[in-house]
Amino acid sequence: MRDYLLFIDTETTGIPRDWAAPYERDEDWPHSVQVAWAVYTKHGQLVKTENHYVRNDGFIISESAEKIHGISNDFLEQHGENRKEIFECLAADLRKYQPLVVGHFMQLDYHMAGVGFFRSGLENPLTELPTFCTMNASAAFLLHSHQNYLRLGELYDRLFGQPLQNQHNALDDAQATARCFFELVRRGDIDERTIAREQKPPGQKKEIRQKRNYGCGLAVLFIFVLFTLISFWL
């Protein structure tokens, strides 16, 4: 495990319309309204936290999203900061600590950071760092077959026997994710192999299957040729 871990969480204006869309297609990607992260050592010691609200520069917060996180346009007018300055700060910490980056639903946080860097005209250092998703790791704790993963509050309750307070506040969620992660490490549910499995490039398993199928095809062809030769000589 790396010496440092950065736990990240974002609150947004909505959900992506198209997860495969390039960041240039602005209408397909929501905007971050709150970005928070917490840096820890690999032994679980808190190093620093950052918590930022993003000044509204023309985006629209969906009614459903506002009901979830409670962040309104009026609030952002009073407390919002310049987006570029926020993501410059995040980029600086990513470069300084070279951490394992962890989130609960990391796919969303990864893209929200990525599109935030893009909209700010900044390079994205996250693409060069390993990531891990505690939501994926939560599958081992499922009690009902209709679920694929546990929400952060559900995982927290399952691990610690108490409800998670202040859900959908990005800083509180980032620190709750950290607590869940280190507890899962302590229990042996997360180790170096678990983390390494999430770093495999997409398509690697598919390539392995193709190679295996190719090997089977050669075996069948060899048997067919051998059978033909035997039949000819007999």
C-alpha positions as CSV (number, residue, x, y, z in Angstrom):
1,M,0.0,0.0,0.0
2,R,1.2,3.5,-0.7
3,D,2.4,5.7,2.1
4,Y,-0.5,8.0,1.8
5,L,-4.2,7.7,0.9
6,L,-6.5,10.4,-0.2
7,F,-10.2,9.9,0.4
8,I,-12.4,12.0,-1.9
9,D,-16.1,12.8,-2.1
10,T,-18.1,15.1,-4.3
11,E,-21.7,16.5,-4.2
12,T,-23.1,17.3,-7.6
13,T,-25.8,19.0,-9.6
14,G,-27.1,15.6,-10.8
15,I,-25.9,12.4,-12.3
16,P,-24.1,11.9,-15.7
17,R,-26.3,11.5,-18.7
18,D,-23.6,9.5,-20.5
19,W,-20.8,7.9,-18.6
20,A,-18.9,7.3,-21.8
21,A,-19.1,10.9,-23.1
22,P,-15.9,12.9,-23.4
23,Y,-15.6,15.8,-21.0
24,E,-15.9,18.2,-23.9
25,R,-19.6,17.3,-24.0
26,D,-20.5,19.6,-21.2
27,E,-24.2,18.9,-21.2
28,D,-23.5,15.2,-20.4
29,W,-21.6,15.8,-17.2
30,P,-23.0,17.4,-14.0
31,H,-21.1,20.0,-12.0
32,S,-19.6,19.6,-8.6
33,V,-21.1,21.8,-5.9
34,Q,-18.9,20.5,-3.1
35,V,-15.5,18.8,-3.3
36,A,-13.8,17.5,-0.2
37,W,-10.9,15.2,0.5
38,A,-8.9,13.9,3.5
39,V,-5.3,12.7,3.4
40,Y,-4.2,9.9,5.7
41,T,-1.0,7.9,6.2
42,K,-1.3,4.2,5.4
43,H,-1.4,3.6,9.2
44,G,-4.6,5.6,9.5
45,Q,-3.3,8.9,10.8
46,L,-5.1,12.0,9.5
47,V,-2.7,14.4,7.8
48,K,-5.1,17.1,6.4
49,T,-8.6,17.8,5.2
50,E,-9.9,20.1,2.5
51,N,-13.5,21.1,2.1
52,H,-14.7,23.4,-0.7
53,Y,-18.0,24.6,-2.2
54,V,-17.9,25.6,-5.8
55,R,-19.1,29.0,-6.9
56,N,-22.0,28.8,-9.3
57,D,-20.9,30.0,-12.7
58,G,-24.1,29.2,-14.6
59,F,-24.9,25.6,-13.8
60,I,-28.3,24.4,-12.6
61,I,-28.7,22.3,-9.5
62,S,-31.5,19.7,-10.1
63,E,-34.3,19.7,-7.6
64,S,-33.6,16.0,-6.7
65,A,-29.9,16.7,-6.1
66,E,-30.6,19.7,-3.8
67,K,-33.0,17.5,-1.8
68,I,-30.2,15.0,-1.3
69,H,-27.3,17.3,-0.3
70,G,-29.2,20.5,0.7
71,I,-26.8,22.8,-1.2
72,S,-28.7,25.7,-2.9
73,N,-27.7,28.4,-5.3
74,D,-28.1,31.0,-2.5
75,F,-25.7,29.0,-0.3
76,L,-23.1,28.8,-3.1
77,E,-23.4,32.6,-3.7
78,Q,-22.3,33.1,-0.1
79,H,-19.8,30.2,0.4
80,G,-18.7,29.2,-3.1
81,E,-15.1,29.4,-4.2
82,N,-13.5,29.7,-7.7
83,R,-13.5,26.2,-9.3
84,K,-10.0,26.5,-10.7
85,E,-8.5,27.4,-7.4
86,I,-10.2,24.4,-5.8
87,F,-8.9,22.0,-8.4
88,E,-5.5,23.5,-8.3
89,C,-5.5,22.7,-4.6
90,L,-6.6,19.1,-5.2
91,A,-4.0,18.7,-8.0
92,A,-1.3,19.9,-5.6
93,D,-2.2,17.3,-3.0
94,L,-2.4,14.5,-5.5
95,R,1.1,15.4,-6.8
96,K,2.6,16.0,-3.3
97,Y,1.3,12.8,-1.6
98,Q,1.1,10.5,-4.6
99,P,-1.6,8.6,-2.8
100,L,-3.9,5.7,-3.3
101,V,-7.2,7.6,-4.1
102,V,-10.2,6.1,-2.4
103,G,-13.9,6.8,-2.7
104,H,-17.3,5.2,-2.1
105,F,-18.6,5.0,-5.7
106,M,-15.2,5.9,-7.0
107,Q,-16.4,5.9,-10.6
108,L,-18.5,9.0,-10.0
109,D,-15.8,10.8,-7.9
110,Y,-13.1,9.9,-10.5
111,H,-15.1,11.5,-13.3
112,M,-16.3,14.5,-11.3
113,A,-12.6,15.2,-10.5
114,G,-11.7,14.6,-14.1
115,V,-14.4,16.9,-15.5
116,G,-13.5,19.5,-12.8
117,F,-9.9,19.5,-14.0
118,F,-11.0,19.8,-17.6
119,R,-13.4,22.7,-17.0
120,S,-10.6,24.4,-15.1
121,G,-8.1,24.0,-17.9
122,L,-5.8,21.9,-15.7
123,E,-4.0,18.6,-16.3
124,N,-5.6,15.7,-14.5
125,P,-3.0,14.0,-12.2
126,L,-5.6,11.5,-11.0
127,T,-5.1,9.4,-14.2
128,E,-1.5,8.5,-13.0
129,L,-2.6,7.3,-9.6
130,P,-4.1,4.1,-8.3
131,T,-7.7,4.2,-7.1
132,F,-9.9,2.0,-4.9
133,C,-13.7,1.9,-4.4
134,T,-15.1,0.9,-1.0
135,M,-18.5,0.4,-2.6
136,N,-17.1,-2.5,-4.6
137,A,-15.6,-3.9,-1.5
138,S,-19.0,-3.7,0.3
139,A,-20.4,-6.5,-1.9
140,A,-19.2,-9.1,0.7
141,F,-21.6,-7.6,3.3
142,L,-24.8,-7.9,1.3
143,L,-27.8,-9.4,3.0
144,H,-30.3,-9.2,0.1
145,S,-29.9,-10.5,-3.4
146,H,-31.6,-7.4,-4.9
147,Q,-28.6,-5.2,-4.0
148,N,-25.3,-5.2,-5.8
149,Y,-23.5,-2.9,-3.3
150,L,-24.0,-1.1,0.0
151,R,-24.5,2.6,0.2
152,L,-21.9,4.4,2.4
153,G,-24.4,4.8,5.3
154,E,-25.3,1.1,5.1
155,L,-21.7,0.0,5.1
156,Y,-20.9,2.3,8.0
157,D,-23.8,0.9,10.0
158,R,-22.8,-2.7,9.2
159,L,-19.2,-2.1,10.3
160,F,-19.7,0.1,13.4
161,G,-23.3,-0.6,14.5
162,Q,-24.3,3.0,14.4
163,P,-25.8,5.4,11.8
164,L,-23.6,7.7,9.8
165,Q,-24.3,11.3,10.7
166,N,-24.4,14.2,8.2
167,Q,-24.6,12.0,5.1
168,H,-24.1,13.8,1.8
169,N,-21.8,16.4,3.3
170,A,-18.7,15.7,1.2
171,L,-16.2,16.1,4.0
172,D,-18.1,13.9,6.4
173,D,-18.6,11.3,3.7
174,A,-14.9,11.3,2.8
175,Q,-13.9,10.8,6.4
176,A,-16.5,8.1,6.9
177,T,-15.1,6.4,3.8
178,A,-11.7,6.5,5.4
179,R,-13.0,5.0,8.6
180,C,-14.7,2.2,6.7
181,F,-11.6,1.5,4.6
182,F,-9.3,1.2,7.6
183,E,-11.8,-1.0,9.4
184,L,-12.0,-3.3,6.3
185,V,-8.2,-3.5,6.2
186,R,-8.2,-4.4,9.9
187,R,-10.7,-7.2,9.3
188,G,-8.7,-8.5,6.4
189,D,-11.4,-7.7,3.8
190,I,-9.0,-5.3,2.0
191,D,-5.4,-6.2,1.4
192,E,-2.7,-5.6,-1.3
193,R,-4.3,-8.1,-3.6
194,T,-7.8,-6.6,-3.3
195,I,-6.3,-3.2,-4.2
196,A,-4.3,-4.6,-7.0
197,R,-7.3,-6.2,-8.6
198,E,-8.9,-2.8,-9.1
199,Q,-5.8,-1.6,-11.0
200,K,-6.1,-4.1,-13.9
201,P,-6.6,-2.3,-17.2
202,P,-10.1,-2.6,-18.7
203,G,-10.3,-5.5,-21.2
204,Q,-7.5,-7.6,-19.7
205,K,-9.8,-10.4,-18.7
206,K,-11.4,-10.3,-22.1
207,E,-8.0,-10.7,-23.7
208,I,-7.3,-13.7,-21.5
209,R,-10.5,-15.4,-22.5
210,Q,-9.7,-14.8,-26.2
211,K,-6.3,-16.4,-25.8
212,R,-7.8,-19.4,-24.1
213,N,-10.4,-19.8,-26.9
214,Y,-7.6,-19.5,-29.4
215,G,-5.7,-22.3,-27.7
216,C,-8.8,-24.5,-27.7
217,G,-9.3,-23.9,-31.4
218,L,-5.8,-25.0,-32.1
219,A,-6.3,-28.2,-30.1
220,V,-9.5,-29.0,-32.1
221,L,-7.8,-28.3,-35.4
222,F,-4.9,-30.6,-34.5
223,I,-7.3,-33.5,-33.5
224,F,-9.2,-33.0,-36.8
225,V,-6.0,-33.1,-38.9
226,L,-4.7,-36.2,-37.0
227,F,-8.1,-38.0,-37.5
228,T,-8.0,-37.2,-41.2
229,L,-4.5,-38.5,-41.6
230,I,-5.3,-41.7,-39.8
231,S,-8.4,-42.2,-41.9
232,F,-6.4,-41.7,-45.1
233,W,-3.7,-44.3,-44.1
234,L,-6.3,-46.8,-43.0
